Amino acid sequence: MAKAAKTAIKKDPKAAAEAKNYTKVIRAVRSPKSGAYTFKEGMVHKDKIKEYLDQTK
C-alpha cells in the first residue's frame, strides 16, 4: 500500500484554493554551446504564464 501524502494543503483549505491558481510551466531551451535542448521548469501563477514565457525568449 502507498503512503498518504501529508502536506499543509490537506490541512488548510485556503492554501489548497490558492495552490490551484498555479501552473507548472516546462520550456525547452536550446544550449548555445552544444545545440542540445534542456528543460527549464517553473511554478507560475495562471494569470502570468504568457509574461513568463515572453520574458525568457
mmJSON file of the N, C-alpha and C atoms, coordinates in Angstrom:
{"data_MODEL":{"atom_site":{
"group_PDB":["ATOM","ATOM","ATOM","ATOM","ATOM","ATOM","ATOM","ATOM","ATOM","ATOM","ATOM","ATOM","ATOM","ATOM","ATOM","ATOM","ATOM","ATOM","ATOM","ATOM","ATOM","ATOM","ATOM","ATOM","ATOM","ATOM","ATOM","ATOM","ATOM","ATOM","ATOM","ATOM","ATOM","ATOM","ATOM","ATOM","ATOM","ATOM","ATOM","ATOM","ATOM","ATOM","ATOM","ATOM","ATOM","ATOM","ATOM","ATOM","ATOM","ATOM","ATOM","ATOM","ATOM","ATOM","ATOM","ATOM","ATOM","ATOM","ATOM","ATOM","ATOM","ATOM","ATOM","ATOM","ATOM","ATOM","ATOM","ATOM","ATOM","ATOM","ATOM","ATOM","ATOM","ATOM","ATOM","ATOM","ATOM","ATOM","ATOM","ATOM","ATOM","ATOM","ATOM","ATOM","ATOM","ATOM","ATOM","ATOM","ATOM","ATOM","ATOM","ATOM","ATOM","ATOM","ATOM","ATOM","ATOM","ATOM","ATOM","ATOM","ATOM","ATOM","ATOM","ATOM","ATOM","ATOM","ATOM","ATOM","ATOM","ATOM","ATOM","ATOM","ATOM","ATOM","ATOM","ATOM","ATOM","ATOM","ATOM","ATOM","ATOM","ATOM","ATOM","ATOM","ATOM","ATOM","ATOM","ATOM","ATOM","ATOM","ATOM","ATOM","ATOM","ATOM","ATOM","ATOM","ATOM","ATOM","ATOM","ATOM","ATOM","ATOM","ATOM","ATOM","ATOM","ATOM","ATOM","ATOM","ATOM","ATOM","ATOM","ATOM","ATOM","ATOM","ATOM","ATOM","ATOM","ATOM","ATOM","ATOM","ATOM","ATOM","ATOM","ATOM","ATOM","ATOM","ATOM","ATOM","ATOM","ATOM","ATOM"],
"id":[1,2,3,4,5,6,7,8,9,10,11,12,13,14,15,16,17,18,19,20,21,22,23,24,25,26,27,28,29,30,31,32,33,34,35,36,37,38,39,40,41,42,43,44,45,46,47,48,49,50,51,52,53,54,55,56,57,58,59,60,61,62,63,64,65,66,67,68,69,70,71,72,73,74,75,76,77,78,79,80,81,82,83,84,85,86,87,88,89,90,91,92,93,94,95,96,97,98,99,100,101,102,103,104,105,106,107,108,109,110,111,112,113,114,115,116,117,118,119,120,121,122,123,124,125,126,127,128,129,130,131,132,133,134,135,136,137,138,139,140,141,142,143,144,145,146,147,148,149,150,151,152,153,154,155,156,157,158,159,160,161,162,163,164,165,166,167,168,169,170,171],
"type_symbol":["N","C","C","N","C","C","N","C","C","N","C","C","N","C","C","N","C","C","N","C","C","N","C","C","N","C","C","N","C","C","N","C","C","N","C","C","N","C","C","N","C","C","N","C","C","N","C","C","N","C","C","N","C","C","N","C","C","N","C","C","N","C","C","N","C","C","N","C","C","N","C","C","N","C","C","N","C","C","N","C","C","N","C","C","N","C","C","N","C","C","N","C","C","N","C","C","N","C","C","N","C","C","N","C","C","N","C","C","N","C","C","N","C","C","N","C","C","N","C","C","N","C","C","N","C","C","N","C","C","N","C","C","N","C","C","N","C","C","N","C","C","N","C","C","N","C","C","N","C","C","N","C","C","N","C","C","N","C","C","N","C","C","N","C","C","N","C","C","N","C","C"],
"label_atom_id":["N","CA","C","N","CA","C","N","CA","C","N","CA","C","N","CA","C","N","CA","C","N","CA","C","N","CA","C","N","CA","C","N","CA","C","N","CA","C","N","CA","C","N","CA","C","N","CA","C","N","CA","C","N","CA","C","N","CA","C","N","CA","C","N","CA","C","N","CA","C","N","CA","C","N","CA","C","N","CA","C","N","CA","C","N","CA","C","N","CA","C","N","CA","C","N","CA","C","N","CA","C","N","CA","C","N","CA","C","N","CA","C","N","CA","C","N","CA","C","N","CA","C","N","CA","C","N","CA","C","N","CA","C","N","CA","C","N","CA","C","N","CA","C","N","CA","C","N","CA","C","N","CA","C","N","CA","C","N","CA","C","N","CA","C","N","CA","C","N","CA","C","N","CA","C","N","CA","C","N","CA","C","N","CA","C","N","CA","C","N","CA","C","N","CA","C","N","CA","C"],
"label_alt_id":[null,null,null,null,null,null,null,null,null,null,null,null,null,null,null,null,null,null,null,null,null,null,null,null,null,null,null,null,null,null,null,null,null,null,null,null,null,null,null,null,null,null,null,null,null,null,null,null,null,null,null,null,null,null,null,null,null,null,null,null,null,null,null,null,null,null,null,null,null,null,null,null,null,null,null,null,null,null,null,null,null,null,null,null,null,null,null,null,null,null,null,null,null,null,null,null,null,null,null,null,null,null,null,null,null,null,null,null,null,null,null,null,null,null,null,null,null,null,null,null,null,null,null,null,null,null,null,null,null,null,null,null,null,null,null,null,null,null,null,null,null,null,null,null,null,null,null,null,null,null,null,null,null,null,null,null,null,null,null,null,null,null,null,null,null,null,null,null,null,null,null],
"label_comp_id":["MET","MET","MET","ALA","ALA","ALA","LYS","LYS","LYS","ALA","ALA","ALA","ALA","ALA","ALA","LYS","LYS","LYS","THR","THR","THR","ALA","ALA","ALA","ILE","ILE","ILE","LYS","LYS","LYS","LYS","LYS","LYS","ASP","ASP","ASP","PRO","PRO","PRO","LYS","LYS","LYS","ALA","ALA","ALA","ALA","ALA","ALA","ALA","ALA","ALA","GLU","GLU","GLU","ALA","ALA","ALA","LYS","LYS","LYS","ASN","ASN","ASN","TYR","TYR","TYR","THR","THR","THR","LYS","LYS","LYS","VAL","VAL","VAL","ILE","ILE","ILE","ARG","ARG","ARG","ALA","ALA","ALA","VAL","VAL","VAL","ARG","ARG","ARG","SER","SER","SER","PRO","PRO","PRO","LYS","LYS","LYS","SER","SER","SER","GLY","GLY","GLY","ALA","ALA","ALA","TYR","TYR","TYR","THR","THR","THR","PHE","PHE","PHE","LYS","LYS","LYS","GLU","GLU","GLU","GLY","GLY","GLY","MET","MET","MET","VAL","VAL","VAL","HIS","HIS","HIS","LYS","LYS","LYS","ASP","ASP","ASP","LYS","LYS","LYS","ILE","ILE","ILE","LYS","LYS","LYS","GLU","GLU","GLU","TYR","TYR","TYR","LEU","LEU","LEU","ASP","ASP","ASP","GLN","GLN","GLN","THR","THR","THR","LYS","LYS","LYS"],
"label_asym_id":["A","A","A","A","A","A","A","A","A","A","A","A","A","A","A","A","A","A","A","A","A","A","A","A","A","A","A","A","A","A","A","A","A","A","A","A","A","A","A","A","A","A","A","A","A","A","A","A","A","A","A","A","A","A","A","A","A","A","A","A","A","A","A","A","A","A","A","A","A","A","A","A","A","A","A","A","A","A","A","A","A","A","A","A","A","A","A","A","A","A","A","A","A","A","A","A","A","A","A","A","A","A","A","A","A","A","A","A","A","A","A","A","A","A","A","A","A","A","A","A","A","A","A","A","A","A","A","A","A","A","A","A","A","A","A","A","A","A","A","A","A","A","A","A","A","A","A","A","A","A","A","A","A","A","A","A","A","A","A","A","A","A","A","A","A","A","A","A","A","A","A"],
"label_entity_id":["1","1","1","1","1","1","1","1","1","1","1","1","1","1","1","1","1","1","1","1","1","1","1","1","1","1","1","1","1","1","1","1","1","1","1","1","1","1","1","1","1","1","1","1","1","1","1","1","1","1","1","1","1","1","1","1","1","1","1","1","1","1","1","1","1","1","1","1","1","1","1","1","1","1","1","1","1","1","1","1","1","1","1","1","1","1","1","1","1","1","1","1","1","1","1","1","1","1","1","1","1","1","1","1","1","1","1","1","1","1","1","1","1","1","1","1","1","1","1","1","1","1","1","1","1","1","1","1","1","1","1","1","1","1","1","1","1","1","1","1","1","1","1","1","1","1","1","1","1","1","1","1","1","1","1","1","1","1","1","1","1","1","1","1","1","1","1","1","1","1","1"],
"label_seq_id":[1,1,1,2,2,2,3,3,3,4,4,4,5,5,5,6,6,6,7,7,7,8,8,8,9,9,9,10,10,10,11,11,11,12,12,12,13,13,13,14,14,14,15,15,15,16,16,16,17,17,17,18,18,18,19,19,19,20,20,20,21,21,21,22,22,22,23,23,23,24,24,24,25,25,25,26,26,26,27,27,27,28,28,28,29,29,29,30,30,30,31,31,31,32,32,32,33,33,33,34,34,34,35,35,35,36,36,36,37,37,37,38,38,38,39,39,39,40,40,40,41,41,41,42,42,42,43,43,43,44,44,44,45,45,45,46,46,46,47,47,47,48,48,48,49,49,49,50,50,50,51,51,51,52,52,52,53,53,53,54,54,54,55,55,55,56,56,56,57,57,57],
"pdbx_PDB_ins_code":[null,null,null,null,null,null,null,null,null,null,null,null,null,null,null,null,null,null,null,null,null,null,null,null,null,null,null,null,null,null,null,null,null,null,null,null,null,null,null,null,null,null,null,null,null,null,null,null,null,null,null,null,null,null,null,null,null,null,null,null,null,null,null,null,null,null,null,null,null,null,null,null,null,null,null,null,null,null,null,null,null,null,null,null,null,null,null,null,null,null,null,null,null,null,null,null,null,null,null,null,null,null,null,null,null,null,null,null,null,null,null,null,null,null,null,null,null,null,null,null,null,null,null,null,null,null,null,null,null,null,null,null,null,null,null,null,null,null,null,null,null,null,null,null,null,null,null,null,null,null,null,null,null,null,null,null,null,null,null,null,null,null,null,null,null,null,null,null,null,null,null],
"Cartn_x":[0.832,0.0,0.873,0.428,1.155,0.847,1.829,1.626,0.839,0.04,-0.706,0.227,0.169,0.996,0.462,1.36,0.968,1.518,0.653,1.079,0.192,0.658,-0.111,-1.374,-1.357,-2.509,-3.733,-3.515,-4.641,-5.263,-4.45,-4.932,-5.566,-5.135,-5.592,-6.347,-7.674,-8.441,-8.156,-7.775,-7.455,-6.185,-5.198,-3.957,-4.227,-5.13,-5.47,-6.129,-6.962,-7.623,-6.607,-5.628,-4.597,-3.658,-3.37,-2.463,-3.027,-4.33,-4.952,-4.752,-4.277,-4.051,-2.672,-1.852,-0.501,-0.404,0.459,0.641,2.132,2.472,3.863,4.136,5.146,5.5,6.839,6.89,8.125,8.466,9.687,10.127,11.355,11.464,12.67,13.576,14.82,15.781,16.985,17.373,18.498,19.809,20.786,22.099,22.892,23.451,24.229,25.546,26.048,27.328,27.207,26.277,26.174,24.999,24.025,22.84,21.797,22.086,21.14,20.065,18.933,17.845,17.889,17.617,17.42,16.041,15.545,14.211,14.284,13.597,13.503,12.079,11.959,10.645,10.423,9.172,8.838,7.369,7.074,5.694,5.288,4.257,3.856,2.358,1.967,0.543,-0.145,-1.342,-2.024,-2.259,-2.301,-2.501,-1.207,-0.059,1.224,2.016,1.38,2.076,2.628,1.83,2.275,3.461,3.406,4.521,5.793,5.663,6.811,7.462,6.65,7.196,7.792,7.225,7.753,9.058,9.235,10.431,11.665,11.524,12.676,12.996,12.533,12.84,14.22],
"Cartn_y":[-1.187,0.0,1.244,2.245,3.505,4.372,5.154,6.073,7.287,7.831,9.051,10.242,11.178,12.382,13.273,13.745,14.64,16.015,16.899,18.25,19.27,20.497,21.583,21.864,21.535,21.819,21.013,19.792,18.985,19.567,20.21,20.73,22.105,22.862,24.242,24.415,24.475,24.604,25.918,26.965,28.239,28.105,27.378,27.149,26.267,25.327,24.455,25.257,26.194,27.021,27.907,28.428,29.27,28.443,27.219,26.359,26.022,26.011,25.708,26.822,27.975,29.096,29.058,28.076,27.977,26.832,27.014,26.033,25.756,24.513,24.157,24.389,25.209,25.537,24.881,24.117,23.466,23.992,24.537,25.101,24.364,24.188,23.633,24.803,24.757,25.831,25.229,25.845,25.34,25.894,25.013,25.406,26.046,27.237,27.881,27.154,26.43,25.745,24.45,23.593,22.278,22.152,23.036,22.947,21.974,21.318,20.371,21.136,20.505,21.119,20.681,21.609,21.309,21.836,21.403,21.796,22.615,23.743,24.621,24.536,24.323,24.213,25.382,25.753,26.811,26.755,27.194,27.303,28.758,28.993,30.343,30.496,31.673,31.965,31.913,31.387,31.171,32.455,33.598,34.858,35.405,34.858,35.394,34.432,33.41,32.424,33.058,33.835,34.459,35.395,36.17,37.064,36.266,35.161,34.315,33.761,33.296,32.722,33.81,35.01,36.092,36.649,36.689,37.293,36.437,35.178,34.278,33.876,34.626,34.297,34.736],
"Cartn_z":[0.0,0.0,0.0,-0.692,-0.764,0.452,0.835,1.952,1.484,2.357,2.051,2.224,1.301,1.393,2.503,3.331,4.415,4.096,3.675,3.328,4.009,3.998,4.591,3.788,2.508,1.651,2.11,2.558,3.027,4.289,5.118,6.39,6.264,5.271,5.13,3.809,3.822,2.574,1.84,2.57,1.929,1.085,1.601,0.864,-0.36,-0.227,-1.351,-2.471,-2.127,-3.134,-3.846,-3.114,-3.715,-4.592,-4.203,-4.967,-6.344,-6.474,-7.76,-8.777,-8.344,-9.246,-9.888,-9.551,-10.093,-11.088,-12.081,-13.134,-13.29,-13.532,-13.779,-15.262,-15.549,-16.925,-17.235,-18.323,-18.757,-20.142,-20.262,-21.538,-22.027,-23.323,-23.931,-24.288,-23.808,-24.041,-24.758,-25.852,-26.627,-26.078,-25.88,-25.387,-26.52,-26.291,-27.352,-27.625,-26.658,-26.802,-27.609,-27.213,-27.851,-28.814,-28.7,-29.551,-29.028,-27.917,-27.327,-26.553,-26.405,-25.659,-24.2,-23.306,-21.896,-21.519,-20.39,-19.968,-18.701,-18.703,-17.541,-17.017,-15.714,-15.079,-14.136,-13.977,-13.044,-12.662,-11.447,-10.996,-11.159,-11.977,-12.345,-12.096,-11.621,-11.432,-12.793,-12.832,-14.112,-14.898,-14.246,-14.948,-15.552,-15.175,-15.612,-16.494,-17.026,-17.85,-19.119,-19.806,-21.053,-20.807,-19.734,-19.396,-19.109,-18.402,-18.077,-19.347,-20.259,-21.496,-22.393,-22.395,-23.228,-22.683,-21.38,-20.791,-21.026,-21.238,-21.331,-22.762,-23.738,-25.134,-25.493],
"occupancy":[1.0,1.0,1.0,1.0,1.0,1.0,1.0,1.0,1.0,1.0,1.0,1.0,1.0,1.0,1.0,1.0,1.0,1.0,1.0,1.0,1.0,1.0,1.0,1.0,1.0,1.0,1.0,1.0,1.0,1.0,1.0,1.0,1.0,1.0,1.0,1.0,1.0,1.0,1.0,1.0,1.0,1.0,1.0,1.0,1.0,1.0,1.0,1.0,1.0,1.0,1.0,1.0,1.0,1.0,1.0,1.0,1.0,1.0,1.0,1.0,1.0,1.0,1.0,1.0,1.0,1.0,1.0,1.0,1.0,1.0,1.0,1.0,1.0,1.0,1.0,1.0,1.0,1.0,1.0,1.0,1.0,1.0,1.0,1.0,1.0,1.0,1.0,1.0,1.0,1.0,1.0,1.0,1.0,1.0,1.0,1.0,1.0,1.0,1.0,1.0,1.0,1.0,1.0,1.0,1.0,1.0,1.0,1.0,1.0,1.0,1.0,1.0,1.0,1.0,1.0,1.0,1.0,1.0,1.0,1.0,1.0,1.0,1.0,1.0,1.0,1.0,1.0,1.0,1.0,1.0,1.0,1.0,1.0,1.0,1.0,1.0,1.0,1.0,1.0,1.0,1.0,1.0,1.0,1.0,1.0,1.0,1.0,1.0,1.0,1.0,1.0,1.0,1.0,1.0,1.0,1.0,1.0,1.0,1.0,1.0,1.0,1.0,1.0,1.0,1.0,1.0,1.0,1.0,1.0,1.0,1.0],
"B_iso_or_equiv":[0.0,0.0,0.0,0.0,0.0,0.0,0.0,0.0,0.0,0.0,0.0,0.0,0.0,0.0,0.0,0.0,0.0,0.0,0.0,0.0,0.0,0.0,0.0,0.0,0.0,0.0,0.0,0.0,0.0,0.0,0.0,0.0,0.0,0.0,0.0,0.0,0.0,0.0,0.0,0.0,0.0,0.0,0.0,0.0,0.0,0.0,0.0,0.0,0.0,0.0,0.0,0.0,0.0,0.0,0.0,0.0,0.0,0.0,0.0,0.0,0.0,0.0,0.0,0.0,0.0,0.0,0.0,0.0,0.0,0.0,0.0,0.0,0.0,0.0,0.0,0.0,0.0,0.0,0.0,0.0,0.0,0.0,0.0,0.0,0.0,0.0,0.0,0.0,0.0,0.0,0.0,0.0,0.0,0.0,0.0,0.0,0.0,0.0,0.0,0.0,0.0,0.0,0.0,0.0,0.0,0.0,0.0,0.0,0.0,0.0,0.0,0.0,0.0,0.0,0.0,0.0,0.0,0.0,0.0,0.0,0.0,0.0,0.0,0.0,0.0,0.0,0.0,0.0,0.0,0.0,0.0,0.0,0.0,0.0,0.0,0.0,0.0,0.0,0.0,0.0,0.0,0.0,0.0,0.0,0.0,0.0,0.0,0.0,0.0,0.0,0.0,0.0,0.0,0.0,0.0,0.0,0.0,0.0,0.0,0.0,0.0,0.0,0.0,0.0,0.0,0.0,0.0,0.0,0.0,0.0,0.0],
"pdbx_formal_charge":[null,null,null,null,null,null,null,null,null,null,null,null,null,null,null,null,null,null,null,null,null,null,null,null,null,null,null,null,null,null,null,null,null,null,null,null,null,null,null,null,null,null,null,null,null,null,null,null,null,null,null,null,null,null,null,null,null,null,null,null,null,null,null,null,null,null,null,null,null,null,null,null,null,null,null,null,null,null,null,null,null,null,null,null,null,null,null,null,null,null,null,null,null,null,null,null,null,null,null,null,null,null,null,null,null,null,null,null,null,null,null,null,null,null,null,null,null,null,null,null,null,null,null,null,null,null,null,null,null,null,null,null,null,null,null,null,null,null,null,null,null,null,null,null,null,null,null,null,null,null,null,null,null,null,null,null,null,null,null,null,null,null,null,null,null,null,null,null,null,null,null],
"auth_seq_id":[1,1,1,2,2,2,3,3,3,4,4,4,5,5,5,6,6,6,7,7,7,8,8,8,9,9,9,10,10,10,11,11,11,12,12,12,13,13,13,14,14,14,15,15,15,16,16,16,17,17,17,18,18,18,19,19,19,20,20,20,21,21,21,22,22,22,23,23,23,24,24,24,25,25,25,26,26,26,27,27,27,28,28,28,29,29,29,30,30,30,31,31,31,32,32,32,33,33,33,34,34,34,35,35,35,36,36,36,37,37,37,38,38,38,39,39,39,40,40,40,41,41,41,42,42,42,43,43,43,44,44,44,45,45,45,46,46,46,47,47,47,48,48,48,49,49,49,50,50,50,51,51,51,52,52,52,53,53,53,54,54,54,55,55,55,56,56,56,57,57,57],
"auth_comp_id":["MET","MET","MET","ALA","ALA","ALA","LYS","LYS","LYS","ALA","ALA","ALA","ALA","ALA","ALA","LYS","LYS","LYS","THR","THR","THR","ALA","ALA","ALA","ILE","ILE","ILE","LYS","LYS","LYS","LYS","LYS","LYS","ASP","ASP","ASP","PRO","PRO","PRO","LYS","LYS","LYS","ALA","ALA","ALA","ALA","ALA","ALA","ALA","ALA","ALA","GLU","GLU","GLU","ALA","ALA","ALA","LYS","LYS","LYS","ASN","ASN","ASN","TYR","TYR","TYR","THR","THR","THR","LYS","LYS","LYS","VAL","VAL","VAL","ILE","ILE","ILE","ARG","ARG","ARG","ALA","ALA","ALA","VAL","VAL","VAL","ARG","ARG","ARG","SER","SER","SER","PRO","PRO","PRO","LYS","LYS","LYS","SER","SER","SER","GLY","GLY","GLY","ALA","ALA","ALA","TYR","TYR","TYR","THR","THR","THR","PHE","PHE","PHE","LYS","LYS","LYS","GLU","GLU","GLU","GLY","GLY","GLY","MET","MET","MET","VAL","VAL","VAL","HIS","HIS","HIS","LYS","LYS","LYS","ASP","ASP","ASP","LYS","LYS","LYS","ILE","ILE","ILE","LYS","LYS","LYS","GLU","GLU","GLU","TYR","TYR","TYR","LEU","LEU","LEU","ASP","ASP","ASP","GLN","GLN","GLN","THR","THR","THR","LYS","LYS","LYS"],
"auth_asym_id":["A","A","A","A","A","A","A","A","A","A","A","A","A","A","A","A","A","A","A","A","A","A","A","A","A","A","A","A","A","A","A","A","A","A","A","A","A","A","A","A","A","A","A","A","A","A","A","A","A","A","A","A","A","A","A","A","A","A","A","A","A","A","A","A","A","A","A","A","A","A","A","A","A","A","A","A","A","A","A","A","A","A","A","A","A","A","A","A","A","A","A","A","A","A","A","A","A","A","A","A","A","A","A","A","A","A","A","A","A","A","A","A","A","A","A","A","A","A","A","A","A","A","A","A","A","A","A","A","A","A","A","A","A","A","A","A","A","A","A","A","A","A","A","A","A","A","A","A","A","A","A","A","A","A","A","A","A","A","A","A","A","A","A","A","A","A","A","A","A","A","A"],
"auth_atom_id":["N","CA","C","N","CA","C","N","CA","C","N","CA","C","N","CA","C","N","CA","C","N","CA","C","N","CA","C","N","CA","C","N","CA","C","N","CA","C","N","CA","C","N","CA","C","N","CA","C","N","CA","C","N","CA","C","N","CA","C","N","CA","C","N","CA","C","N","CA","C","N","CA","C","N","CA","C","N","CA","C","N","CA","C","N","CA","C","N","CA","C","N","CA","C","N","CA","C","N","CA","C","N","CA","C","N","CA","C","N","CA","C","N","CA","C","N","CA","C","N","CA","C","N","CA","C","N","CA","C","N","CA","C","N","CA","C","N","CA","C","N","CA","C","N","CA","C","N","CA","C","N","CA","C","N","CA","C","N","CA","C","N","CA","C","N","CA","C","N","CA","C","N","CA","C","N","CA","C","N","CA","C","N","CA","C","N","CA","C","N","CA","C","N","CA","C","N","CA","C"],
"pdbx_PDB_model_num":[1,1,1,1,1,1,1,1,1,1,1,1,1,1,1,1,1,1,1,1,1,1,1,1,1,1,1,1,1,1,1,1,1,1,1,1,1,1,1,1,1,1,1,1,1,1,1,1,1,1,1,1,1,1,1,1,1,1,1,1,1,1,1,1,1,1,1,1,1,1,1,1,1,1,1,1,1,1,1,1,1,1,1,1,1,1,1,1,1,1,1,1,1,1,1,1,1,1,1,1,1,1,1,1,1,1,1,1,1,1,1,1,1,1,1,1,1,1,1,1,1,1,1,1,1,1,1,1,1,1,1,1,1,1,1,1,1,1,1,1,1,1,1,1,1,1,1,1,1,1,1,1,1,1,1,1,1,1,1,1,1,1,1,1,1,1,1,1,1,1,1]
}}}
